[in-house]
Amino acid sequence: MAEQLLPTPSHTIGPFYGHALPFPGGAEVAPQGHSDAITLHGYVFDGAGTPIPDALLDFWQAAPDGSLTGAPGSMRRDPSTGGFVGRNGVDFTGYGRVPTDADGHYALHTLPPGNTGLPYISVCVFARGLTHHLFTRAYLADGADPLLDSLPAERRATLIAAEDANRTYRFDIRLQGEGETVFLEFQ
């Protein structure tokens, strides 16, 4: 009789996101020196409340005018060498990729999203131990919103970034446990 094989994860898991996927300038979504630039920052925590030093976060957002197309160019390559050229420093792409540092901290420099309703930035989390990436939102304000209104107050709070001084917002992500961030499912 043939041995029955057990299912395997959908992809290899490892703490290598920070080595293979980030690109130079991934955290710099706002054109340099833009007067309306904001910073979204925080920590990624595991279920025990320990910061994760090797998570990777992808960010997508509407442009300040509400458009969703963004300019191409987040990961431009030199056509003759194949090397990384990076953003042109002028156009807003609406996309960023940021690894956490050795303390589990990340920082994204962007422009305020101009989407309809409450302003938010979409976040995708990659981290060791996850067989599938997780999706969430970082709302930059509290108020009436279909998603937020569907949640109990304590769960709702996990999606709202705290506004700090100097156009900064703090948004911590907790993968599980007390204060677990609300994660979204797309079908």
N, CA, C and O of each residue as an XYZ file, in Angstrom:
748
protein
N       0.846     -1.187      0.000
C       0.000      0.000      0.000
C       0.887      1.244      0.000
O       1.853      1.323      0.758
N       0.559      2.198     -0.840
C       1.341      3.426     -0.953
C       1.159      4.293      0.286
O       0.077      4.350      0.869
N       2.246      4.972      0.679
C       2.207      5.877      1.831
C       1.436      7.137      1.465
O       1.651      7.705      0.394
N       0.535      7.583      2.349
C      -0.232      8.794      2.099
C       0.608     10.009      2.467
O       1.150     10.084      3.570
N       0.715     10.956      1.546
C       1.499     12.162      1.777
C       0.622     13.243      2.405
O      -0.552     13.389      2.064
N       1.215     13.989      3.320
C       0.509     15.087      3.976
C       0.641     16.358      3.144
O       1.631     16.526      2.432
N      -0.341     17.256      3.221
C      -0.238     18.531      2.496
C       0.969     19.326      2.970
O       1.385     19.212      4.122
N       1.526     20.129      2.076
C       2.657     20.991      2.410
C       2.224     22.448      2.295
O       1.215     22.743      1.655
N       2.975     23.363      2.909
C       2.622     24.787      2.793
C       2.621     25.231      1.337
O       3.208     24.580      0.472
N       1.950     26.351      1.084
C       1.830     26.839     -0.288
C       3.136     27.381     -0.838
O       3.297     27.493     -2.053
N       4.057     27.715      0.028
C       5.375     28.172     -0.424
C       6.374     27.991      0.709
O       5.993     27.792      1.862
N       7.629     28.062      0.377
C       8.669     27.907      1.383
C       8.633     29.089      2.343
O       8.473     30.239      1.932
N       8.784     28.788      3.609
C       8.779     29.829      4.631
C      10.211     30.036      5.094
O      10.965     29.072      5.230
N      10.578     31.237      5.328
C      11.902     31.491      5.856
C      12.051     32.951      6.188
O      11.302     33.781      5.674
N      12.974     33.276      7.011
C      13.218     34.703      7.293
C      14.166     35.299      6.253
O      15.243     35.792      6.588
N      13.744     35.245      4.972
C      14.599     35.786      3.921
C      13.946     36.909      3.135
O      14.517     37.370      2.147
N      12.778     37.359      3.537
C      12.111     38.431      2.803
C      12.978     39.675      2.721
O      13.058     40.317      1.673
N      13.617     40.010      3.812
C      14.426     41.221      3.861
C      15.670     41.158      3.007
O      16.310     42.186      2.785
N      16.036     39.980      2.519
C      17.236     39.846      1.702
C      16.923     39.829      0.209
O      17.718     40.317     -0.593
N      15.774     39.272     -0.171
C      15.516     39.033     -1.586
C      14.554     40.018     -2.241
O      14.639     40.235     -3.450
N      13.656     40.611     -1.493
C      12.581     41.367     -2.124
C      12.633     42.884     -1.995
O      12.106     43.561     -2.878
N      13.232     43.464     -0.959
C      13.244     44.934     -0.897
C      14.040     45.531     -2.050
O      14.904     44.875     -2.631
N      13.738     46.774     -2.368
C      14.498     47.472     -3.397
C      14.873     48.850     -2.870
O      14.144     49.410     -2.051
N      15.985     49.406     -3.318
C      16.406     50.721     -2.835
C      15.308     51.759     -3.040
O      14.704     51.836     -4.110
N      15.061     52.545     -2.017
C      14.050     53.585     -2.098
C      12.623     53.082     -1.981
O      11.687     53.830     -2.265
N      12.432     51.836     -1.569
C      11.096     51.260     -1.464
C      10.188     51.982     -0.491
O       8.967     51.950     -0.638
N      10.774     52.633      0.502
C       9.992     53.348      1.506
C       9.688     54.788      1.096
O       8.930     55.475      1.781
N      10.259     55.249      0.005
C      10.135     56.646     -0.416
C       9.088     56.791     -1.516
O       9.438     56.964     -2.683
N       7.820     56.722     -1.158
C       6.741     56.826     -2.143
C       6.501     58.289     -2.528
O       6.218     58.582     -3.689
N       6.612     59.194     -1.577
C       6.426     60.626     -1.856
C       7.650     61.160     -2.595
O       8.780     60.794     -2.270
N       7.433     62.017     -3.581
C       8.577     62.669     -4.215
C       9.397     63.427     -3.165
O       8.832     64.049     -2.266
N      10.700     63.374     -3.278
C      11.573     64.001     -2.290
C      11.258     65.474     -2.109
O      11.082     66.210     -3.080
N      11.189     65.892     -0.856
C      10.967     67.288     -0.525
C       9.538     67.778     -0.689
O       9.279     68.973     -0.545
N       8.602     66.878     -0.989
C       7.202     67.290     -1.178
C       6.657     67.848      0.132
O       6.811     67.222      1.181
N       6.030     68.999      0.084
C       5.570     69.676      1.306
C       4.422     68.953      2.014
O       4.201     69.184      3.203
N       3.692     68.090      1.317
C       2.572     67.384      1.928
C       2.937     65.983      2.416
O       2.059     65.244      2.861
N       4.208     65.604      2.342
C       4.621     64.245      2.705
C       4.253     63.908      4.153
O       4.309     64.753      5.046
N       3.877     62.652      4.347
C       3.590     62.119      5.682
C       4.447     60.872      5.882
O       4.987     60.316      4.925
N       4.562     60.447      7.124
C       5.272     59.211      7.447
C       4.333     58.303      8.209
O       3.744     58.701      9.214
N       4.194     57.066      7.721
C       3.467     56.011      8.426
C       4.537     55.073      8.962
O       5.356     54.566      8.196
N       4.539     54.836     10.274
C       5.572     53.987     10.851
C       4.991     53.167     11.991
O       3.901     53.453     12.486
N       5.722     52.159     12.395
C       5.291     51.326     13.513
C       6.141     50.074     13.601
O       7.217     49.981     13.010
N       5.627     49.113     14.355
C       6.317     47.849     14.575
C       5.418     46.705     14.141
O       4.193     46.831     14.144
N       6.031     45.586     13.768
C       5.304     44.356     13.489
C       5.634     43.402     14.638
O       6.803     43.131     14.912
N       4.588     42.893     15.312
C       4.757     42.018     16.471
C       4.212     40.626     16.188
O       3.233     40.469     15.459
N       4.855     39.616     16.773
C       4.333     38.253     16.679
C       3.307     38.026     17.784
O       2.967     38.957     18.514
N       2.809     36.790     17.913
C       1.769     36.482     18.882
C       2.187     36.658     20.332
O       1.338     36.850     21.203
N       3.497     36.593     20.602
C       3.992     36.771     21.964
C       4.310     38.239     22.267
O       4.757     38.568     23.366
N       4.080     39.109     21.294
C       4.358     40.536     21.495
C       5.803     40.914     21.206
O       6.234     42.013     21.554
N       6.559     40.017     20.574
C       7.953     40.273     20.243
C       8.036     40.905     18.851
O       7.401     40.420     17.916
N       8.808     41.976     18.708
C       8.956     42.589     17.383
C       9.596     41.602     16.397
O      10.470     40.819     16.768
N       9.154     41.652     15.150
C       9.663     40.765     14.104
C      10.687     41.540     13.267
O      10.322     42.494     12.579
N      11.963     41.140     13.318
C      13.009     41.897     12.621
C      13.143     41.601     11.135
O      13.954     42.236     10.461
N      12.375     40.660     10.605
C      12.562     40.296      9.200
C      11.242     40.184      8.443
O      11.108     39.360      7.538
N      10.275     41.007      8.811
C       9.013     41.064      8.061
C       9.195     42.001      6.870
O      10.124     42.807      6.823
N       8.295     41.874      5.924
C       8.310     42.735      4.749
C       6.883     43.234      4.531
O       5.936     42.449      4.575
N       6.731     44.528      4.296
C       5.419     45.133      4.116
C       5.325     45.776      2.736
O       6.205     46.534      2.329
N       4.247     45.461      2.025
C       3.923     46.141      0.772
C       2.797     47.125      1.069
O       1.878     46.814      1.827
N       2.869     48.306      0.473
C       1.865     49.347      0.677
C       1.327     49.795     -0.677
O       2.085     49.972     -1.631
N      -0.005     49.978     -0.748
C      -0.665     50.543     -1.932
C      -1.620     51.605     -1.450
O      -2.199     51.491     -0.369
N      -1.784     52.633     -2.244
C      -2.721     53.687     -1.848
C      -3.147     54.517     -3.039
O      -2.515     54.508     -4.095
N      -4.238     55.236     -2.836
C      -4.687     56.215     -3.825
C      -3.763     57.428     -3.774
O      -3.183     57.744     -2.735
N      -3.641     58.087     -4.897
C      -2.887     59.340     -4.957
C      -3.683     60.428     -4.232
O      -4.870     60.234     -3.968
N      -3.074     61.546     -3.911
C      -3.808     62.632     -3.257
C      -5.042     63.097     -4.027
O      -6.001     63.570     -3.419
N      -5.033     62.969     -5.357
C      -6.202     63.371     -6.143
C      -7.254     62.268     -6.229
O      -8.276     62.449     -6.891
N      -7.026     61.130     -5.572
C      -7.981     60.029     -5.557
C      -7.758     58.985     -6.634
O      -8.390     57.929     -6.607
N      -6.869     59.260     -7.585
C      -6.629     58.286     -8.658
C      -5.932     57.047     -8.094
O      -5.197     57.111     -7.109
N      -6.191     55.925     -8.753
C      -5.628     54.654     -8.301
C      -4.574     54.096     -9.245
O      -4.027     53.024     -8.989
N      -4.286     54.791    -10.313
C      -3.354     54.240    -11.283
C      -1.899     54.374    -10.862
O      -1.127     53.438    -11.069
N      -1.499     55.481    -10.289
C      -0.103     55.679     -9.913
C       0.788     55.707    -11.139
O       0.433     55.160    -12.183
N       1.916     56.327    -11.020
C       2.877     56.370    -12.123
C       3.722     55.107    -12.079
O       4.026     54.618    -10.992
N       4.107     54.570    -13.219
C       4.997     53.410    -13.198
C       6.375     53.838    -12.702
O       6.728     55.015    -12.769
N       7.140     52.887    -12.212
C       8.521     53.235    -11.905
C       9.031     52.891    -10.536
O      10.141     53.305    -10.200
N       8.296     52.158     -9.713
C       8.818     51.816     -8.395
C      10.070     50.960     -8.476
O      10.986     51.120     -7.670
N      10.115     50.052     -9.445
C      11.254     49.147     -9.553
C      11.855     49.207    -10.960
O      12.017     48.175    -11.612
N      12.181     50.401    -11.418
C      12.728     50.568    -12.760
C      14.135     49.963    -12.852
O      14.907     50.006    -11.894
N      14.440     49.414    -13.997
C      15.751     48.822    -14.261
C      16.437     49.570    -15.409
O      15.779     50.100    -16.305
N      17.753     49.601    -15.362
C      18.539     50.178    -16.446
C      18.482     49.204    -17.621
O      18.859     48.043    -17.462
N      18.017     49.647    -18.809
C      17.869     48.717    -19.931
C      19.190     48.137    -20.434
O      19.194     47.054    -21.020
N      20.296     48.822    -20.222
C      21.561     48.291    -20.736
C      22.275     47.396    -19.727
O      22.919     46.427    -20.129
N      22.184     47.686    -18.443
C      22.894     46.858    -17.447
C      21.969     45.921    -16.686
O      22.426     44.933    -16.112
N      20.665     46.222    -16.674
C      19.736     45.424    -15.876
C      19.758     45.801    -14.414
O      19.002     45.240    -13.622
N      20.618     46.749    -14.035
C      20.720     47.185    -12.638
C      19.523     48.024    -12.228
O      18.762     48.504    -13.067
N      19.373     48.189    -10.925
C      18.252     48.943    -10.380
C      18.492     50.433    -10.592
O      19.555     50.949    -10.246
N      17.513     51.120    -11.154
C      17.587     52.567    -11.347
C      16.788     53.277    -10.262
O      17.205     54.327     -9.773
N      15.663     52.722     -9.888
C      14.857     53.296     -8.826
C      13.837     54.299     -9.314
O      13.671     54.518    -10.514
N      13.165     54.898     -8.364
C      12.146     55.894     -8.676
C      12.808     57.121     -9.282
O      13.992     57.378     -9.064
N      12.036     57.863    -10.034
C      12.619     59.064    -10.635
C      12.600     60.251     -9.672
O      13.153     61.303     -9.991
N      11.973     60.105     -8.500
C      11.990     61.157     -7.494
C      10.977     62.262     -7.708
O      10.917     63.210     -6.925
N      10.172     62.150     -8.771
C       9.201     63.191     -9.099
C       7.781     62.641     -9.081
O       6.883     63.253     -8.503
N       7.577     61.500     -9.706
C       6.238     60.929     -9.855
C       5.817     60.129     -8.628
O       6.637     59.493     -7.966
N       4.532     60.177     -8.343
C       3.949     59.410     -7.255
C       3.479     58.069     -7.811
O       2.636     58.037     -8.708
N       4.012     56.963     -7.291
C       3.663     55.643     -7.809
C       2.531     54.975     -7.031
O       1.848     54.104     -7.570
N       2.322     55.369     -5.771
C       1.273     54.750     -4.961
C       1.653     53.401     -4.396
O       0.812     52.724     -3.806
N       2.914     52.986     -4.563
C       3.360     51.676     -4.097
C       4.684     51.798     -3.353
O       5.580     52.531     -3.771
N       4.794     51.070     -2.246
C       6.047     51.016     -1.506
C       6.270     49.626     -0.938
O       5.316     48.889     -0.691
N       7.515     49.274     -0.732
C       7.879     47.988     -0.107
C       8.950     48.284      0.931
O      10.003     48.841      0.619
N       8.656     47.893      2.195
C       9.532     48.252      3.296
C       9.793     47.036      4.187
O       8.846     46.420      4.676
N      11.060     46.680      4.405
C      11.355     45.633      5.387
C      11.388     46.236      6.788
O      11.645     47.429      6.946
N      11.131     45.420      7.799
C      11.329     45.893      9.163
C      12.823     45.845      9.463
O      13.565     45.058      8.874
N      13.250     46.698     10.389
C      14.664     46.709     10.755
C      14.918     45.697     11.879
O      14.029     44.915     12.216
N      16.098     45.707     12.447
C      16.480     44.743     13.482
C      15.593     44.834     14.726
O      15.523     43.885     15.507
N      14.918     45.965     14.911
C      14.008     46.142     16.053
C      12.557     45.902     15.688
O      11.677     46.116     16.522
N      12.275     45.459     14.457
C      10.904     45.200     14.024
C      10.156     46.449     13.586
O       8.932     46.419     13.458
N      10.871     47.551     13.352
C      10.263     48.834     12.999
C      10.298     49.050     11.480
O      11.216     48.598     10.796
N       9.288     49.742     10.976
C       9.246     50.141      9.571
C       8.850     51.606      9.498
O       8.283     52.146     10.448
N       9.146     52.253      8.374
C       8.706     53.629      8.133
C       8.494     53.812      6.634
O       9.359     53.472      5.826
N       7.340     54.349      6.278
C       6.966     54.632      4.893
C       6.765     56.135      4.765
O       6.051     56.739      5.566
N       7.396     56.742      3.756
C       7.251     58.176      3.498
C       6.405     58.321      2.236
O       6.808     57.892      1.154
N       5.242     58.923      2.385
C       4.292     58.960      1.281
C       3.501     60.265      1.297
O       3.815     61.185      2.052
N       2.489     60.331      0.469
C       1.572     61.470      0.441
C       0.234     61.022      1.016
O      -0.074     59.831      0.980
N      -0.565     61.937      1.542
C      -1.874     61.550      2.078
C      -2.747     60.943      0.981
O      -2.868     61.520     -0.100
N      -3.355     59.790      1.246
C      -4.227     59.181      0.236
C      -5.498     59.995      0.054
O      -6.055     60.516      1.021
N      -5.957     60.104     -1.192
C      -7.152     60.885     -1.499
C      -8.331     60.022     -1.888
O      -9.199     60.457     -2.644
N      -8.373     58.785     -1.371
C      -9.490     57.902     -1.726
C     -10.811     58.449     -1.200
O     -10.828     59.286     -0.297
N     -11.911     57.976     -1.763
C     -13.243     58.367     -1.306
C     -13.456     57.826      0.095
O     -13.049     56.704      0.396
N     -14.084     58.606      0.949
C     -14.313     58.177      2.336
C     -13.108     58.481      3.199
O     -12.364     59.425      2.936
N     -12.916     57.666      4.244
C     -11.770     57.873      5.139
C     -10.462     57.527      4.434
O     -10.401     56.549      3.689
N      -9.415     58.322      4.664
C      -8.139     58.018      4.018
C      -7.501     56.776      4.644
O      -7.448     56.642      5.866
N      -7.016     55.868      3.786
C      -6.327     54.678      4.288
C      -5.250     54.248      3.310
O      -5.264     54.606      2.132
N      -4.317     53.468      3.837
C      -3.257     52.861      3.039
C      -3.408     51.351      3.200
O      -3.496     50.848      4.320
N      -3.437     50.636      2.090
C      -3.523     49.173      2.126
C      -2.153     48.593      2.433
O      -1.135     49.081      1.941
N      -2.139     47.539      3.257
C      -0.887     46.924      3.699
C      -0.954     45.419      3.474
O      -1.968     44.786      3.767
N       0.117     44.854      2.960
C       0.265     43.407      2.820
C       1.478     43.002      3.652
O       2.556     43.575      3.497
N       1.306     42.012      4.537
C       2.350     41.600      5.472
C       2.905     40.232      5.074
O       2.154     39.272      4.904
N       4.214     40.160      4.929
C       4.932     38.901      4.735
C       5.819     38.728      5.967
O       6.518     39.661      6.360
N       5.796     37.558      6.571
C       6.643     37.324      7.746
C       6.883     35.837      7.913
O       6.118     35.009      7.417
N       7.950     35.511      8.614
C       8.253     34.101      8.873
C       7.088     33.457      9.609
O       6.432     34.087     10.439
N       6.848     32.214      9.297
C       5.764     31.490      9.942
C       4.422     31.648      9.260
O       3.488     30.912      9.575
N       4.299     32.582      8.339
C       3.039     32.761      7.613
C       3.103     31.960      6.313
O       4.020     32.145      5.513
N       2.147     31.085      6.106
C       2.128     30.365      4.830
C       1.454     31.195      3.739
O       1.625     30.920      2.551
N       0.696     32.199      4.136
C       0.071     33.135      3.196
C       0.249     34.546      3.755
O       0.209     34.756      4.967
N       0.443     35.494      2.867
C       0.560     36.882      3.302
C      -0.794     37.365      3.840
O      -1.840     36.786      3.545
N      -0.748     38.429      4.628
C      -1.943     38.986      5.262
C      -2.194     40.397      4.743
O      -1.255     41.150      4.485
N      -3.475     40.746      4.592
C      -3.866     42.075      4.133
C      -4.567     42.827      5.254
O      -5.350     42.247      6.006
N      -4.286     44.117      5.363
C      -4.974     44.973      6.315
C      -5.004     46.396      5.749
O      -4.550     46.648      4.632
N      -5.537     47.294      6.529
C      -5.565     48.708      6.159
C      -5.097     49.536      7.337
O      -5.354     49.197      8.492
N      -4.410     50.623      7.036
C      -4.026     51.620      8.036
C      -4.844     52.871      7.743
O      -4.532     53.626      6.821
N      -5.893     53.085      8.533
C      -6.717     54.290      8.379
C      -6.009     55.462      9.044
O      -5.480     55.328     10.148
N      -5.998     56.609      8.375
C      -5.344     57.800      8.914
C      -6.311     58.704      9.663
O      -5.928     59.772     10.141
N      -7.562     58.276      9.764
C      -8.579     59.017     10.511
C      -9.648     58.032     10.953
O      -9.764     56.943     10.391
N     -10.418     58.405     11.942
C     -11.540     57.588     12.411
C     -12.823     58.288     11.968
O     -12.872     59.514     11.862
N     -13.834     57.512     11.719
C     -15.108     58.076     11.291
C     -15.970     56.999     10.674
O     -15.718     55.807     10.850
N     -16.984     57.424      9.954
C     -17.911     56.482      9.326
C     -17.235     55.805      8.140
O     -16.708     56.467      7.246
N     -17.261     54.474      8.149
C     -16.681     53.672      7.077
C     -17.324     52.288      7.151
O     -17.433     51.729      8.242
N     -17.749     51.725      6.031
C     -18.425     50.420      6.079
C     -17.604     49.331      6.774
O     -18.150     48.561      7.564
N     -16.309     49.257      6.492
C     -15.478     48.235      7.142
C     -15.347     48.513      8.633
O     -15.596     47.628      9.452
N     -14.964     49.721      8.990
C     -14.797     50.054     10.405
C     -16.106     49.917     11.178
O     -16.108     49.448     12.316
N     -17.212     50.323     10.571
C     -18.507     50.258     11.246
C     -18.966     48.827     11.501
O     -19.819     48.596     12.358
N     -18.410     47.866     10.767
C     -18.800     46.461     10.949
C     -18.057     45.783     12.092
O     -18.337     44.628     12.412
N     -17.116     46.486     12.709
C     -16.265     45.879     13.740
C     -16.605     46.377     15.140
O     -17.034     47.520     15.302
N     -16.416     45.523     16.164
C     -16.527     46.005     17.546
C     -15.440     47.052     17.810
O     -14.407     47.046     17.140
N     -15.655     47.933     18.759
C     -14.746     49.058     19.019
C     -13.299     48.624     19.220
O     -12.390     49.260     18.686
N     -13.065     47.547     19.984
C     -11.683     47.133     20.257
C     -10.986     46.586     19.004
O      -9.771     46.723     18.865
N     -11.738     45.975     18.104
C     -11.157     45.476     16.851
C     -10.961     46.636     15.871
O      -9.962     46.686     15.153
N     -11.909     47.558     15.847
C     -11.840     48.739     14.989
C     -10.548     49.515     15.261
O      -9.890     49.989     14.335
N     -10.203     49.634     16.519
C      -9.026     50.412     16.913
C      -7.732     49.864     16.315
O      -6.764     50.609     16.163
N      -7.699     48.574     15.973
C      -6.475     47.984     15.412
C      -6.206     48.443     13.983
O      -5.125     48.192     13.450
N      -7.163     49.106     13.360
C      -6.993     49.574     11.982
C      -6.740     51.077     11.884
O      -6.536     51.597     10.788
N      -6.751     51.768     13.001
C      -6.630     53.231     12.966
C      -5.251     53.651     13.457
O      -4.868     53.372     14.593
N      -4.517     54.323     12.582
C      -3.185     54.819     12.924
C      -3.323     56.014     13.864
O      -4.214     56.847     13.699
N      -2.439     56.087     14.841
C      -2.434     57.210     15.786
C      -1.635     58.364     15.177
O      -0.486     58.191     14.771
N      -2.255     59.532     15.121
C      -1.574     60.699     14.558
C      -0.613     61.266     15.593
O      -0.999     61.549     16.727
N       0.639     61.427     15.191
C       1.677     62.010     16.036
C       2.026     63.396     15.486
O       1.371     63.899     14.573
N       3.043     63.986     16.044
C       3.505     65.302     15.595
C       4.217     65.199     14.242
O       4.611     64.112     13.817
N       4.371     66.313     13.592
C       5.164     66.436     12.366
C       4.706     65.527     11.235
O       5.526     64.931     10.536
N       3.385     65.424     11.057
C       2.804     64.683      9.935
C       3.197     63.205      9.944
O       3.433     62.614      8.890
N       3.266     62.615     11.136
C       3.565     61.188     11.259
C       2.368     60.458     11.858
O       1.585     61.027     12.618
N       2.249     59.182     11.496
C       1.179     58.312     11.984
C       1.806     57.005     12.441
O       2.648     56.432     11.750
N       1.384     56.536     13.620
C       1.906     55.277     14.169
C       0.878     54.175     13.930
O      -0.279     54.290     14.335
N       1.317     53.102     13.266
C       0.451     51.967     12.984
C       1.220     50.679     13.246
O       2.017     50.238     12.418
N       0.971     50.079     14.416
C       1.590     48.805     14.766
C       0.732     47.666     14.233
O      -0.493     47.767     14.175
N       1.391     46.587     13.848
C       0.707     45.405     13.320
C       0.998     44.241     14.249
O       2.158     43.892     14.470
N      -0.054     43.640     14.794
C       0.074     42.470     15.680
C      -0.515     41.275     14.937
O      -1.697     41.259     14.594
N       0.336     40.271     14.696
C      -0.077     39.133     13.884
C      -1.077     38.225     14.577
O      -1.884     37.582     13.906
N      -1.048     38.155     15.895
C      -2.026     37.375     16.642
C      -1.939     37.755     18.113
O      -1.079     38.540     18.511
N      -2.821     37.201     18.905
C      -2.812     37.478     20.339
C      -3.610     38.715     20.689
O      -4.423     39.201     19.904
N      -3.358     39.208     21.884
C      -4.089     40.384     22.372
C      -3.845     41.586     21.459
O      -2.699     41.912     21.148
N      -4.913     42.234     21.037
C      -4.807     43.390     20.163
C      -4.471     43.028     18.727
O      -3.981     43.869     17.973
N      -4.732     41.764     18.336
C      -4.431     41.327     16.971
C      -5.061     42.271     15.953
O      -6.232     42.634     16.063
N      -4.273     42.656     14.972
C      -4.751     43.511     13.899
C      -5.832     42.789     13.101
O      -5.753     41.578     12.896
N      -6.830     43.525     12.655
C      -7.848     42.943     11.788
C      -7.204     42.721     10.420
O      -6.622     43.637      9.840
N      -7.316     41.504      9.919
C      -6.808     41.167      8.585
C      -7.986     40.898      7.678
O      -9.016     40.385      8.117
N      -7.836     41.243      6.418
C      -8.921     41.185      5.451
C      -8.774     39.968      4.546
O      -7.667     39.502      4.277
N      -9.900     39.470      4.089
C      -9.904     38.340      3.171
C     -10.498     38.804      1.851
O     -11.569     39.410      1.822
N      -9.807     38.522      0.775
C     -10.286     38.883     -0.557
C     -10.642     37.605     -1.300
O      -9.912     36.616     -1.246
N     -11.777     37.640     -1.995
C     -12.196     36.456     -2.746
C     -12.367     36.778     -4.199
O     -12.718     35.902     -4.989
